[in-house]
Amino acid sequence: MENRLGWDEYFIKMAFLVAERSTCLRRHVGAIIVKENRVISTGYNGAGSGIEDCRVIGCIRDELKIESGKNQEICRAIHAEQNAIIHAALQGGNISGSTLYCTHSPCIICAKMIVNAKIKRVVCCHTYSEEAFINILKEAQIKFETIKEPNLNISKKI
């Protein structure tokens, strides 16, 4: 009997696939919001709808030599977690009590949105050096877990 992906590995692997849609020149991030093992919403980091993205106009953060995690308000991109929450709202999806799977840990702004969206669990593979988000999630009693990056190859039987 062959091994089957567990739920966490399955959904985090999907988050990496979603990240492939990113328009950010620095880092591709993907997020999936899941409730009762069903995908409610997805999001990736990139410029807002109808706005030129960094692939077209260049990265202002690189031009100004702004390091990761600093002066986020200058960036044109909406974070993957933010896009997943926004898209769920636009579709009328109830994400209260859900799990957010993300390729990377949230920034403090995303952590605050996760709290107010009533998401109860966050799972990611990569963490940033800036960890202020952890205290926000902890105080809100949101479970935060890091898991090993899955094998990103797709195995198939035809």
JOURVEN-V532315 format. One line per field, one symbol per residue. burial: I if it has 16 or more other C-alpha atoms within 10 Angstrom, else O. A space follows every 10 residues. Layout:
burial = ???
This chain:
burial = OOOOOOOIIO IIIIIIIIIO OIIIOOOIII IIIIIOOOOI IIIIIIIOOO OOIIOOOOIO IOOOOOOOOO OIOOIIIIII IIIIIIIIOO OOOOIOOIII IIIIIIIIOI IOOIIOIIII IIIIIOOOOO OOIIOIIOOI OIOIOIOOOO OOOOOOOO
